[in-house]
């Protein structure tokens, strides 16, 4: 890096932050934006105009009510709804918990579960976590202090070293989990302190045919009639501190909890959502937009289709395999449909052409010095594109396996454990050991050797067809170059391994965490050959990531200046940190002559009911609908029981389980989906189509009162 440019960087980054904040005073559509809580005071006027009755300044403090009741739950979001630690989230967010406790003989997936007493609440899978944010502080200067004059891998290592140091200092307090999040593509950094709750238990789950009514046919579709909710409870040790599961633990007492509203929303009513959206890409380059549409999304759809077919075929032949892979299959189907919807949506909105035109106008208004770094970024991104097929296949082969992934994790842990903790790769430090152990403990409840082999045959068979330039010598040596050689290698590995046994995995874990030799096992021996190759590829990736981290702020500065000139607000892309969006309950007109009402009722459940999966509504539900006893949960205008509703709130993956609040901060809904036309919102926001789908809390209350009663839980929730 040019020394003069490196000296100027802190000032430039401060200028970017100022430009982003200045842009907040510009007009912004109330339905667009995943805002950091600290930005909300600048939106006070727009919030009040939209109908918010509270103090916008209070929303800036995510450690105070109501935002301190909103938590990260598993891979989504949840919220405390009682003083004794009840956590409300989606059925699909907690599906792994339900599946973990299910067997073909005791099928909680199909039958649902109601814990009559606290003693009957069932432990979640050992790696399920609820994270309560207790601190959010800007640490940009600390993170970037060591990056001056560095490029590529050296830049990435400087950021990583600073991040590790900040996290290590932050985690001196027991039970606290810390992280550092990059905002505006590495221009700004924040330290996040979270209480890590490790003992979660299943309290209430509706049957599959309520919690997942319509399954993949209705997924991302409107109208919906799904009761996508589940209630867990968080426990801590008797000292009040986070602890692993123990029968002696006591319920966690959160600093605050949300109150379910006694009434529901009407069209045009204010709505606000708080949650932990995963990742959005709205500030990516035009070339990245084009690559997403031209290759990435079509490739994902085709690959996920193949993996879904493998698991479904196994499930037809083996009921046990069907139960073991229920959660994984649901995840694949969801990701496949999301990719297909994203592709269709980006094409419908003509996003590539619009982003390209916007970027060209931006670059024309950008000084030449800034343009040089932006051009360099484009070159880095193009180099990465050369290995996209290999990176996709090898990444999915790890994420969609259980025993192979366990072996690779154990070998990498063994290698990293020989280093000082601060020098270990992220994910393998002392702070990560409990999570690794939890993942290893649950493997046998999600693993079937024939299914895993079939998945790997599909994935590695595709890898075998790649051109030589994308091949990895160690993988070729391990699995051969032909389908026959691959099948023989997998049969031998899985016939000889003992890692399907929990104790064998824990014995290997005990050795790995001490940096000692792992037990003799064919899968562990394979991992010893493959992990060095993974590390080599990781080093190449880190070089690219470092360059992107160094160069993207120039793009963001140009974009911030361009948005300011347009009079538009600039919010940071989502990155798993707490965000707030606001808007209203709104109908949808997705295409000519098609108009959707924003609320569904139980009449739609009956209309869709066929008696066959996925429209096999349980008989108790059908009987209750026929009886028409809706009482105080009925909508007064519709005169019947509501199920789901639509808002124009800005959401994406990770927002599943996010609480939806009314103007008074009361809980009126639980976010669980987007409409098909809006799946592409992770890349491109189109206000014509973007809607979020929520369970109406009145439906949840009615189910818990009249259909699958849990009066003790309702009383605890103040209902």
C-alpha positions as CSV (number, residue, x, y, z in Angstrom):
1,X,0.0,0.0,0.0
2,X,1.1,3.5,-0.7
3,X,2.4,4.9,2.6
4,X,0.5,8.2,2.1
5,X,-2.7,6.3,1.4
6,X,-2.2,4.2,4.6
7,X,-1.8,7.3,6.7
8,X,-5.0,8.7,5.1
9,X,-7.0,5.6,5.8
10,X,-8.3,6.3,9.3
11,X,-9.4,9.8,8.2
12,X,-11.1,8.3,5.1
13,X,-12.9,5.7,7.2
14,X,-14.1,8.3,9.6
15,X,-15.3,10.2,6.6
16,X,-17.2,7.1,5.5
17,X,-18.9,6.8,8.8
18,X,-19.9,10.4,8.8
19,X,-21.2,10.1,5.2
20,X,-23.4,7.1,6.3
21,X,-24.8,9.0,9.3
22,X,-25.3,12.2,7.3
23,X,-27.3,10.1,4.8
24,X,-29.6,9.1,7.5
25,X,-31.2,12.5,7.5
26,X,-32.1,11.9,3.9
27,X,-35.5,10.5,3.0
28,X,-35.7,6.7,3.4
29,X,-38.5,4.4,2.7
30,X,-39.8,3.1,6.0
31,X,-39.8,-0.5,4.7
32,X,-36.2,-0.5,3.6
33,X,-33.2,-0.9,5.9
34,X,-31.7,-3.2,8.4
35,X,-30.6,-0.5,10.8
36,X,-28.1,-0.8,13.6
37,X,-29.7,0.2,16.9
38,X,-27.2,3.0,17.2
39,X,-28.6,4.6,14.0
40,X,-32.2,4.7,15.2
41,X,-32.1,8.0,17.0
42,X,-31.2,9.7,13.7
43,X,-34.4,8.1,12.3
44,X,-36.6,9.4,15.1
45,X,-38.7,11.6,12.8
46,X,-39.2,8.8,10.3
47,X,-40.1,6.3,13.1
48,X,-42.7,8.6,14.6
49,X,-44.1,9.4,11.2
50,X,-44.5,5.7,10.6
51,X,-46.4,5.4,13.8
52,X,-43.9,4.3,16.5
53,X,-45.2,5.4,19.9
54,X,-42.1,4.8,22.0
55,X,-38.9,6.8,22.4
56,X,-36.6,6.1,19.4
57,X,-33.6,7.0,21.6
58,X,-34.3,4.1,23.8
59,X,-33.9,1.7,20.8
60,X,-30.2,2.8,20.6
61,X,-29.4,0.8,23.7
62,X,-29.5,-2.9,22.8
63,X,-28.8,-3.8,26.5
64,X,-32.1,-2.2,27.6
65,X,-35.7,-3.2,27.0
66,X,-37.1,-4.0,24.5
67,X,-34.0,-5.0,22.5
68,X,-32.3,-6.9,25.3
69,X,-35.2,-9.4,25.2
70,X,-34.2,-10.3,21.6
71,X,-31.6,-13.1,21.3
72,X,-29.6,-15.1,18.8
73,X,-31.2,-18.6,18.9
74,X,-29.4,-21.4,17.0
75,X,-29.1,-20.2,13.4
76,X,-31.9,-17.7,13.8
77,X,-33.5,-15.3,16.3
78,X,-35.7,-15.7,19.4
79,X,-37.0,-13.6,22.2
80,X,-37.6,-14.0,25.9
81,X,-41.3,-14.1,26.7
82,X,-41.3,-14.8,30.4
83,X,-39.3,-13.9,33.5
84,X,-38.2,-17.6,33.8
85,X,-36.4,-17.8,30.5
86,X,-39.0,-19.0,28.0
87,X,-37.6,-18.3,24.5
88,X,-40.0,-18.1,21.6
89,X,-38.6,-18.9,18.2
90,X,-39.6,-20.6,15.0
91,X,-40.4,-24.3,14.7
92,X,-37.9,-24.5,11.9
93,X,-35.2,-22.7,13.9
94,X,-35.7,-25.2,16.8
95,X,-36.3,-28.2,14.4
96,X,-32.9,-29.6,15.2
97,X,-33.8,-29.7,18.9
98,X,-37.1,-31.5,18.1
99,X,-35.3,-33.9,15.7
100,X,-32.6,-34.6,18.3
101,X,-35.2,-35.8,20.8
102,X,-37.2,-37.8,18.2
103,X,-37.0,-41.5,17.3
104,X,-39.3,-43.6,15.0
105,X,-40.9,-44.9,18.2
106,X,-41.3,-41.5,19.8
107,X,-41.8,-39.1,16.9
108,X,-41.9,-35.6,18.3
109,X,-41.5,-34.2,14.8
110,X,-44.9,-35.5,13.7
111,X,-46.7,-35.5,17.0
112,X,-45.4,-32.4,18.6
113,X,-44.5,-32.0,22.3
114,X,-45.9,-30.3,25.4
115,X,-43.9,-30.5,28.6
116,X,-46.5,-30.7,31.4
117,X,-43.9,-29.8,34.0
118,X,-40.5,-28.3,34.0
119,X,-39.1,-31.7,34.9
120,X,-40.4,-33.0,31.5
121,X,-38.7,-30.3,29.4
122,X,-36.2,-32.1,27.1
123,X,-32.5,-31.1,26.6
124,X,-31.6,-29.5,23.3
125,X,-28.8,-30.9,21.2
126,X,-25.5,-30.0,22.9
127,X,-24.4,-27.4,20.4
128,X,-27.6,-25.4,20.4
129,X,-26.9,-21.9,21.9
130,X,-28.9,-18.8,22.8
131,X,-26.8,-15.6,22.9
132,X,-27.9,-12.6,24.8
133,X,-26.2,-9.4,23.7
134,X,-24.9,-7.4,26.7
135,X,-22.4,-5.0,24.9
136,X,-21.8,-3.4,21.6
137,X,-18.7,-1.1,21.2
138,X,-16.8,0.4,18.3
139,X,-13.2,-0.9,18.1
140,X,-12.3,0.3,14.6
141,X,-9.0,2.0,15.6
142,X,-7.9,-1.1,17.5
143,X,-8.6,-3.5,14.7
144,X,-7.0,-1.4,11.9
145,X,-4.0,-0.1,13.9
146,X,-1.7,-2.9,12.7
147,X,-2.8,-2.9,9.0
148,X,-0.8,0.1,7.8
149,X,1.4,-0.7,4.8
150,X,0.1,-4.3,4.7
151,X,-1.6,-6.2,1.8
152,X,-3.2,-9.5,1.2
153,X,-2.5,-12.2,3.7
154,X,-0.5,-9.8,5.9
155,X,-3.5,-7.4,6.1
156,X,-5.9,-10.3,6.9
157,X,-3.5,-11.6,9.6
158,X,-3.2,-8.1,11.2
159,X,-7.0,-7.8,11.4
160,X,-7.3,-11.4,12.7
161,X,-4.6,-10.9,15.3
162,X,-6.3,-7.7,16.6
163,X,-9.7,-9.4,16.6
164,X,-8.4,-12.4,18.6
165,X,-6.8,-10.0,21.1
166,X,-10.0,-8.0,21.5
167,X,-12.1,-11.2,21.9
168,X,-9.6,-12.8,24.3
169,X,-9.7,-9.7,26.6
170,X,-13.5,-9.6,26.3
171,X,-14.0,-13.2,27.3
172,X,-12.1,-13.1,30.6
173,X,-15.5,-13.0,32.2
174,X,-17.0,-16.6,32.5
175,X,-20.0,-17.3,30.4
176,X,-19.4,-14.4,28.0
177,X,-19.0,-15.0,24.2
178,X,-17.4,-12.2,22.2
179,X,-17.0,-11.4,18.6
180,X,-15.9,-8.6,16.3
181,X,-18.1,-7.6,13.4
182,X,-17.1,-5.7,10.4
183,X,-19.5,-3.0,9.1
184,X,-19.5,-1.3,5.7
185,X,-17.2,-4.0,4.2
186,X,-14.4,-3.7,6.7
187,X,-14.6,0.1,7.1
188,X,-15.8,0.0,10.7
189,X,-15.6,-2.7,13.5
190,X,-17.6,-3.4,16.6
191,X,-17.0,-5.7,19.6
192,X,-20.1,-7.6,20.6
193,X,-20.4,-9.2,24.1
194,X,-23.0,-11.9,24.5
195,X,-24.0,-14.1,27.4
196,X,-23.8,-17.7,26.0
197,X,-26.6,-19.8,27.3
198,X,-25.8,-23.5,26.8
199,X,-28.6,-25.4,28.5
200,X,-31.8,-25.0,26.4
201,X,-34.8,-27.3,26.8
202,X,-37.9,-28.0,24.7
203,X,-41.1,-26.8,26.3
204,X,-43.7,-26.7,23.5
205,X,-43.6,-27.7,19.9
206,X,-46.7,-28.0,17.6
207,X,-47.0,-31.1,15.4
208,X,-45.1,-30.9,12.0
209,X,-48.5,-30.5,10.2
210,X,-48.9,-27.2,12.1
211,X,-45.4,-26.0,12.5
212,X,-44.5,-26.9,8.9
213,X,-47.9,-27.0,7.3
214,X,-47.4,-26.8,3.5
215,X,-43.6,-27.7,3.8
216,X,-41.7,-27.0,0.6
217,X,-44.8,-26.4,-1.5
218,X,-45.7,-23.4,0.5
219,X,-42.2,-22.4,1.5
220,X,-41.6,-18.8,0.4
221,X,-45.2,-18.6,-0.8
222,X,-48.2,-16.5,0.1
223,X,-50.8,-17.1,1.3
224,X,-49.4,-19.2,4.2
225,X,-51.2,-21.1,7.0
226,X,-48.2,-22.2,9.1
227,X,-47.9,-22.1,12.9
228,X,-44.1,-21.9,12.7
229,X,-43.3,-21.4,16.4
230,X,-41.7,-23.4,19.2
231,X,-41.0,-22.5,22.8
232,X,-37.8,-23.4,24.6
233,X,-36.5,-22.5,28.1
234,X,-33.0,-21.3,29.0
235,X,-31.3,-22.7,32.1
236,X,-28.2,-21.7,34.0
237,X,-26.3,-23.0,37.0
238,X,-27.5,-22.4,40.5
239,X,-25.0,-19.5,40.7
240,X,-26.9,-17.8,37.8
241,X,-24.0,-18.3,35.3
242,X,-24.3,-20.1,32.0
243,X,-23.6,-23.8,32.3
244,X,-23.9,-27.0,30.3
245,X,-27.0,-29.2,30.8
246,X,-27.5,-30.4,34.3
247,X,-30.6,-31.6,36.1
248,X,-29.6,-29.2,38.9
249,X,-29.7,-26.1,36.7
250,X,-32.3,-23.5,37.3
251,X,-34.3,-21.3,34.8
252,X,-32.5,-18.2,33.5
253,X,-34.0,-14.9,34.6
254,X,-33.6,-12.5,31.6
255,X,-33.2,-8.7,32.1
256,X,-36.5,-8.2,30.4
257,X,-39.1,-10.1,28.3
258,X,-41.6,-9.2,25.7
259,X,-45.3,-9.1,26.4
260,X,-47.7,-10.7,23.8
261,X,-50.3,-8.2,22.6
262,X,-53.9,-8.8,23.5
263,X,-54.9,-7.5,20.0
264,X,-53.6,-8.1,16.5
265,X,-52.5,-5.8,13.7
266,X,-54.7,-4.1,11.0
267,X,-53.7,-3.1,7.5
268,X,-51.5,0.0,7.7
269,X,-50.6,-0.5,11.4
270,X,-47.0,0.2,12.4
271,X,-44.7,-2.9,12.8
272,X,-41.1,-3.2,13.9
273,X,-38.9,-6.2,13.8
274,X,-35.7,-6.9,15.7
275,X,-33.4,-9.8,15.0
276,X,-30.1,-11.2,13.8
277,X,-30.2,-11.2,10.0
278,X,-27.4,-13.3,8.5
279,X,-25.7,-11.8,5.5
280,X,-26.8,-9.4,2.8
281,X,-24.9,-8.4,-0.3
282,X,-26.6,-5.2,-1.4
283,X,-23.3,-3.2,-1.5
284,X,-21.4,-5.7,-3.7
285,X,-20.0,-4.9,-7.0
286,X,-21.9,-5.1,-10.3
287,X,-19.5,-8.0,-11.3
288,X,-20.5,-9.9,-8.2
289,X,-24.2,-9.3,-9.0
290,X,-23.7,-10.8,-12.5
291,X,-21.8,-13.8,-11.1
292,X,-24.5,-14.5,-8.7
293,X,-27.1,-14.6,-11.5
294,X,-25.0,-16.3,-14.2
295,X,-23.4,-19.1,-12.2
296,X,-23.6,-19.2,-8.4
297,X,-27.4,-19.5,-8.0
298,X,-28.0,-21.9,-10.9
299,X,-25.1,-24.1,-9.6
300,X,-26.5,-24.2,-6.1
301,X,-30.0,-25.1,-7.3
302,X,-28.7,-28.0,-9.4
303,X,-26.4,-29.3,-6.6
304,X,-29.0,-29.1,-3.9
305,X,-31.5,-30.9,-6.1
306,X,-29.1,-33.8,-6.4
307,X,-28.4,-34.0,-2.6
308,X,-32.1,-33.8,-1.8
309,X,-32.8,-36.7,-4.1
310,X,-30.1,-38.8,-2.4
311,X,-31.6,-38.3,1.1
312,X,-35.2,-38.7,0.0
313,X,-34.3,-42.0,-1.7
314,X,-32.6,-43.3,1.4
315,X,-35.6,-42.2,3.5
316,X,-38.0,-44.1,1.3
317,X,-36.1,-47.3,2.0
318,X,-35.3,-46.8,5.7
319,X,-37.5,-45.1,8.3
320,X,-34.5,-44.6,10.6
321,X,-32.6,-42.8,8.0
322,X,-35.6,-40.6,7.3
323,X,-35.7,-39.5,11.0
324,X,-32.0,-39.1,11.3
325,X,-31.8,-36.8,8.2
326,X,-35.1,-34.9,8.7
327,X,-33.4,-31.7,9.8
328,X,-30.6,-31.8,7.2
329,X,-33.2,-32.5,4.4
330,X,-35.3,-29.6,5.5
331,X,-32.3,-27.3,5.5
332,X,-31.3,-28.4,2.0
333,X,-34.8,-27.9,0.7
334,X,-35.0,-24.5,2.2
335,X,-31.6,-23.5,0.7
336,X,-32.5,-24.9,-2.7
337,X,-35.8,-23.0,-2.8
338,X,-34.1,-19.8,-1.6
339,X,-31.5,-20.1,-4.3
340,X,-34.2,-20.6,-7.0
341,X,-36.3,-17.7,-5.7
342,X,-33.3,-15.5,-5.4
343,X,-32.4,-16.2,-9.0
344,X,-35.9,-15.6,-10.3
345,X,-36.2,-12.4,-8.2
346,X,-32.9,-10.9,-9.4
347,X,-34.0,-11.5,-13.0
348,X,-37.5,-10.1,-12.4
349,X,-36.1,-6.9,-10.9
350,X,-33.4,-6.6,-13.6
351,X,-31.0,-6.2,-10.8
352,X,-27.8,-6.9,-12.8
353,X,-28.5,-4.2,-15.3
354,X,-29.7,-1.7,-12.7
355,X,-26.7,-2.4,-10.4
356,X,-24.3,-2.0,-13.4
357,X,-25.8,1.3,-14.4
358,X,-25.7,2.6,-10.8
359,X,-22.1,1.5,-10.4
360,X,-21.0,3.1,-13.7
361,X,-22.6,6.4,-12.6
362,X,-20.9,6.1,-9.2
363,X,-17.5,5.5,-10.7
364,X,-17.9,8.4,-13.1
365,X,-18.3,10.6,-10.0
366,X,-15.4,9.0,-8.0
367,X,-11.9,10.6,-7.9
368,X,-9.1,8.7,-9.8
369,X,-7.2,7.8,-6.6
370,X,-10.3,6.0,-5.3
371,X,-10.8,4.3,-8.6
372,X,-7.4,2.7,-8.5
373,X,-8.3,0.7,-5.4
374,X,-11.7,-0.2,-6.8
375,X,-10.1,-1.5,-10.0
376,X,-7.7,-3.6,-7.9
377,X,-10.6,-5.1,-6.1
378,X,-12.2,-6.1,-9.4
379,X,-9.0,-8.0,-10.3
380,X,-9.0,-9.9,-7.0
381,X,-12.6,-10.9,-7.4
382,X,-11.9,-12.2,-10.9
383,X,-9.0,-14.4,-9.7
384,X,-11.2,-16.0,-7.1
385,X,-13.8,-16.8,-9.8
386,X,-11.4,-19.3,-11.4
387,X,-11.8,-21.9,-8.6
388,X,-15.5,-21.5,-7.9
389,X,-16.6,-25.1,-8.8
390,X,-13.9,-26.7,-6.6
391,X,-14.6,-24.5,-3.6
392,X,-18.3,-25.1,-3.8
393,X,-18.1,-28.9,-4.0
394,X,-15.4,-29.4,-1.3
395,X,-17.1,-26.9,1.0
396,X,-20.5,-28.7,0.7
397,X,-18.8,-32.1,1.1
398,X,-17.6,-31.0,4.6
399,X,-20.8,-29.2,5.6
400,X,-23.2,-32.1,4.6
401,X,-21.3,-34.9,6.2
402,X,-21.1,-36.0,9.8
403,X,-18.3,-38.5,10.2
404,X,-16.0,-37.0,7.6
405,X,-16.5,-33.5,9.0
406,X,-15.8,-34.9,12.5
407,X,-12.6,-36.5,11.4
408,X,-11.4,-33.3,9.7
409,X,-12.3,-31.1,12.7
410,X,-10.4,-33.5,15.1
411,X,-7.3,-33.5,13.0
412,X,-7.3,-29.7,12.6
413,X,-7.9,-29.4,16.3
414,X,-4.9,-31.6,16.9
415,X,-2.7,-29.4,14.7
416,X,-3.9,-26.2,16.2
417,X,-3.6,-27.4,19.8
418,X,0.2,-27.5,19.4
419,X,0.2,-23.7,19.1
420,X,-0.3,-20.9,21.6
421,X,-4.0,-20.2,21.9
422,X,-3.7,-16.8,20.3
423,X,-2.0,-18.3,17.2
424,X,-4.6,-20.9,16.6
425,X,-7.0,-20.7,13.7
426,X,-10.4,-19.2,14.5
427,X,-12.8,-21.9,15.5
428,X,-10.1,-24.0,17.2
429,X,-9.1,-21.9,20.2
430,X,-9.8,-22.8,23.8
431,X,-13.1,-20.8,23.6
432,X,-14.3,-23.1,20.9
433,X,-13.7,-26.5,22.6
434,X,-17.2,-26.8,24.3
435,X,-18.9,-26.1,21.0
436,X,-16.7,-28.7,19.1
437,X,-17.4,-31.3,21.9
438,X,-21.2,-30.5,21.6
439,X,-21.1,-31.1,17.8
440,X,-19.2,-34.4,18.3
441,X,-21.6,-35.7,20.9
442,X,-24.7,-35.4,18.6
443,X,-23.3,-37.0,15.5
444,X,-24.9,-40.5,15.9
445,X,-28.4,-38.9,16.1
446,X,-27.9,-37.4,12.6
447,X,-25.8,-40.0,10.9
448,X,-26.4,-43.1,8.8
449,X,-23.3,-44.6,7.0
450,X,-25.1,-45.5,3.8
451,X,-26.6,-42.0,3.5
452,X,-23.3,-40.3,4.2
453,X,-21.5,-42.4,1.6
454,X,-24.2,-41.7,-1.0
455,X,-23.9,-38.0,-0.4
456,X,-20.1,-38.1,-0.7
457,X,-20.4,-40.2,-3.9
458,X,-22.5,-37.5,-5.4
459,X,-20.3,-34.6,-4.3
460,X,-16.9,-36.1,-4.8
461,X,-18.0,-37.7,-8.0
462,X,-18.7,-34.2,-9.3
463,X,-15.3,-33.0,-8.1
464,X,-13.7,-35.9,-10.1
465,X,-15.1,-34.3,-13.3
466,X,-13.4,-30.9,-12.7
467,X,-10.5,-29.8,-15.0
468,X,-7.0,-30.5,-13.7
469,X,-6.5,-26.8,-12.8
470,X,-9.1,-27.1,-10.1
471,X,-8.0,-30.4,-8.7
472,X,-6.3,-31.1,-5.3
473,X,-3.6,-33.8,-5.3
474,X,-4.5,-35.0,-1.8
475,X,-8.1,-35.5,-2.6
476,X,-7.3,-37.3,-5.9
477,X,-4.9,-39.7,-4.0
478,X,-7.6,-40.4,-1.3
479,X,-10.6,-41.0,-3.6
480,X,-9.2,-41.8,-7.0
481,X,-10.1,-40.3,-10.3
482,X,-13.1,-42.6,-11.2
483,X,-16.5,-43.3,-9.7
484,X,-15.4,-46.9,-9.1
485,X,-12.3,-45.9,-7.2
486,X,-14.4,-43.4,-5.2
487,X,-17.0,-46.1,-4.2
488,X,-14.2,-48.5,-3.1
489,X,-12.5,-45.8,-1.0
490,X,-15.7,-44.8,0.7
491,X,-16.8,-48.4,1.4
492,X,-13.4,-49.2,3.0
493,X,-13.3,-46.0,5.1
494,X,-16.8,-46.4,6.5
495,X,-16.5,-50.1,7.1
496,X,-13.3,-49.6,9.1
497,X,-14.0,-46.4,11.1
498,X,-15.1,-46.4,14.7
499,X,-16.1,-42.7,14.7
500,X,-19.8,-43.6,14.5
501,X,-19.5,-44.4,18.3
502,X,-19.8,-41.4,20.5
503,X,-17.1,-42.5,23.0
504,X,-14.6,-43.1,20.1
505,X,-15.2,-39.5,19.0
506,X,-14.8,-38.2,22.5
507,X,-11.6,-40.2,23.0
508,X,-10.2,-38.7,19.9
509,X,-11.3,-35.2,21.0
510,X,-9.5,-35.7,24.3
511,X,-6.3,-36.4,22.4
512,X,-6.8,-33.7,19.8
513,X,-7.3,-30.9,22.4
514,X,-4.0,-31.8,23.9
515,X,-2.2,-32.0,20.6
516,X,-1.5,-35.7,21.0
517,X,-1.6,-38.4,18.3
518,X,-5.1,-39.5,17.4
519,X,-6.3,-43.1,17.7
520,X,-5.8,-45.4,14.8
521,X,-8.8,-45.1,12.5
522,X,-9.1,-45.0,8.7
523,X,-11.2,-41.7,8.7
524,X,-8.7,-40.0,11.0
525,X,-5.8,-41.2,8.9
526,X,-7.6,-39.8,5.8
527,X,-8.1,-36.5,7.7
528,X,-4.3,-36.4,8.4
529,X,-3.8,-36.4,4.6
530,X,-6.5,-34.0,3.7
531,X,-6.2,-31.3,6.4
532,X,-2.8,-30.0,5.1
533,X,-4.5,-29.5,1.7
534,X,-7.4,-27.7,3.4
535,X,-4.9,-25.4,5.2
536,X,-3.1,-24.7,1.9
537,X,-6.3,-23.7,0.2
538,X,-7.3,-21.7,3.3
539,X,-4.0,-19.7,3.0
540,X,-4.8,-18.8,-0.6
541,X,-8.3,-17.8,0.4
542,X,-7.0,-15.6,3.3
543,X,-4.7,-13.8,0.9
544,X,-7.8,-12.9,-1.2
545,X,-9.9,-12.1,1.8
546,X,-7.1,-9.7,3.1
547,X,-7.0,-7.9,-0.2
548,X,-10.8,-7.6,-0.3
549,X,-10.8,-6.3,3.3
550,X,-8.2,-3.7,2.4
551,X,-9.8,-2.6,-0.9
552,X,-13.6,-2.8,-0.3
553,X,-13.6,0.3,1.9
554,X,-12.7,2.4,-1.1
555,X,-15.7,1.0,-2.9
556,X,-17.9,1.8,0.2
557,X,-16.5,5.4,0.4
558,X,-17.4,5.9,-3.2
559,X,-20.9,4.3,-2.7
560,X,-21.5,6.4,0.4
561,X,-20.7,9.6,-1.4
562,X,-22.9,8.6,-4.4
563,X,-25.8,7.7,-2.1
564,X,-25.5,11.0,-0.3
565,X,-25.5,12.8,-3.6
566,X,-28.7,10.9,-4.5
567,X,-30.3,11.8,-1.1
568,X,-30.4,8.2,-0.1
569,X,-29.6,6.5,3.2
570,X,-26.8,3.9,3.5
571,X,-27.2,1.2,6.1
572,X,-24.6,-1.5,6.5
573,X,-25.1,-4.9,5.0
574,X,-26.4,-7.5,7.5
575,X,-23.7,-9.6,9.2
576,X,-25.3,-11.5,12.0
577,X,-25.5,-8.5,14.4
578,X,-28.7,-7.2,15.9
579,X,-30.7,-5.0,13.5
580,X,-34.1,-3.3,13.5
581,X,-36.4,-2.7,10.5
582,X,-39.7,-1.0,10.5
583,X,-42.7,-0.6,8.3
584,X,-46.4,-1.7,8.3
585,X,-48.8,-4.5,7.7
586,X,-49.3,-4.4,3.9
587,X,-51.0,-6.3,1.1
588,X,-49.1,-7.5,-2.0
589,X,-49.7,-7.0,-5.7
590,X,-47.0,-9.2,-7.2
591,X,-48.1,-9.0,-10.9
592,X,-50.9,-7.8,-13.1
593,X,-54.4,-8.6,-11.9
594,X,-53.1,-10.5,-8.8
595,X,-53.7,-9.0,-5.4
596,X,-53.1,-10.7,-2.0
597,X,-54.7,-9.8,1.3
598,X,-52.2,-9.4,4.1
599,X,-53.9,-11.8,6.6
600,X,-54.8,-15.4,6.4
601,X,-57.3,-17.3,8.5
602,X,-58.0,-20.9,9.5
603,X,-60.4,-21.3,6.6
604,X,-57.3,-21.6,4.4
605,X,-56.1,-24.5,6.4
606,X,-59.2,-26.4,5.6
607,X,-59.2,-25.4,2.0
608,X,-55.6,-26.7,1.6
609,X,-56.2,-29.9,3.6
610,X,-55.8,-33.1,1.5
611,X,-55.0,-35.6,4.3
612,X,-51.6,-36.1,2.6
613,X,-48.2,-34.6,3.6
614,X,-47.7,-31.7,3.5
615,X,-51.3,-30.6,3.7
616,X,-52.4,-33.1,6.4
617,X,-53.8,-30.8,9.1
618,X,-54.1,-32.7,12.4
619,X,-57.6,-33.9,13.3
620,X,-57.7,-31.9,16.6
621,X,-57.0,-28.7,14.6
622,X,-59.7,-29.5,12.0
623,X,-62.2,-30.2,14.8
624,X,-61.4,-27.0,16.6
625,X,-61.8,-25.0,13.4
626,X,-65.1,-26.7,12.7
627,X,-66.3,-25.9,16.3
628,X,-65.5,-22.2,15.6
629,X,-64.7,-21.5,19.3
630,X,-62.1,-18.7,18.7
631,X,-63.1,-16.4,21.6
632,X,-60.9,-13.5,22.4
633,X,-58.2,-14.5,19.8
634,X,-60.5,-14.0,16.8
635,X,-60.0,-10.9,14.7
636,X,-62.9,-8.6,15.4
637,X,-63.3,-7.4,11.9
638,X,-62.9,-10.8,10.2
639,X,-64.9,-12.6,12.8
640,X,-62.6,-15.6,12.7
641,X,-59.2,-16.9,13.7
642,X,-56.2,-15.4,11.9
643,X,-53.1,-17.5,11.1
644,X,-50.3,-15.4,9.4
645,X,-49.8,-11.9,8.2
646,X,-47.6,-9.8,5.8
647,X,-45.6,-6.7,6.5
648,X,-43.2,-4.7,4.3
649,X,-40.4,-5.2,6.8
650,X,-36.8,-5.7,5.6
651,X,-35.7,-9.2,6.4
652,X,-33.4,-12.0,5.3
653,X,-32.0,-15.3,6.5
654,X,-31.3,-15.2,10.2
655,X,-34.4,-13.2,10.8
656,X,-36.3,-16.4,11.3
657,X,-37.8,-16.2,14.8
658,X,-37.5,-12.4,15.0
659,X,-40.2,-10.8,17.1
660,X,-42.6,-8.4,15.4
661,X,-43.7,-5.6,17.6
662,X,-46.5,-3.0,17.4
663,X,-46.3,0.7,18.0
664,X,-46.3,0.1,21.8
665,X,-43.5,-2.5,21.7
666,X,-45.8,-5.4,22.2
667,X,-45.3,-8.8,20.5
668,X,-47.8,-9.3,17.6
669,X,-46.0,-11.7,15.4
670,X,-43.1,-14.1,14.8
671,X,-41.2,-13.7,11.5
672,X,-40.6,-17.0,9.7
673,X,-40.4,-16.4,5.9
674,X,-40.4,-14.1,2.9
675,X,-42.7,-14.2,-0.1
676,X,-41.3,-15.8,-3.3
677,X,-41.0,-12.5,-5.1
678,X,-38.8,-11.2,-2.3
679,X,-36.3,-14.0,-1.8
680,X,-33.7,-12.0,-3.7
681,X,-33.8,-9.2,-1.1
682,X,-30.5,-10.4,0.3
683,X,-29.0,-8.8,-2.8
684,X,-31.6,-6.4,-4.1
685,X,-34.4,-4.6,-2.3
686,X,-37.4,-4.1,-4.5
687,X,-40.2,-2.3,-2.6
688,X,-42.8,-3.5,-5.0
689,X,-42.3,-7.1,-3.9
690,X,-40.6,-7.2,-0.6
691,X,-42.8,-8.7,2.1
692,X,-42.1,-10.6,5.3
693,X,-44.3,-13.4,6.6
694,X,-45.2,-13.7,10.3
695,X,-47.1,-16.1,12.6
696,X,-49.9,-14.1,14.1
697,X,-49.6,-14.4,17.9
698,X,-53.3,-14.8,18.2
699,X,-53.0,-18.1,16.3
700,X,-50.3,-19.3,18.7
701,X,-52.4,-18.3,21.7
702,X,-55.5,-20.1,20.2
703,X,-53.5,-23.3,19.5
704,X,-52.1,-23.3,23.1
705,X,-55.6,-22.6,24.6
706,X,-57.9,-24.7,22.6
707,X,-56.1,-27.2,20.3
708,X,-52.9,-28.5,22.0
709,X,-53.5,-26.9,25.4
710,X,-50.6,-25.6,27.6
711,X,-52.4,-23.3,30.1
712,X,-49.4,-23.4,32.4
713,X,-47.1,-22.0,29.7
714,X,-49.7,-19.3,28.7
715,X,-50.0,-18.2,32.4
716,X,-46.2,-17.9,32.6
717,X,-46.3,-15.7,29.5
718,X,-48.9,-13.4,31.2
719,X,-51.7,-14.7,29.0
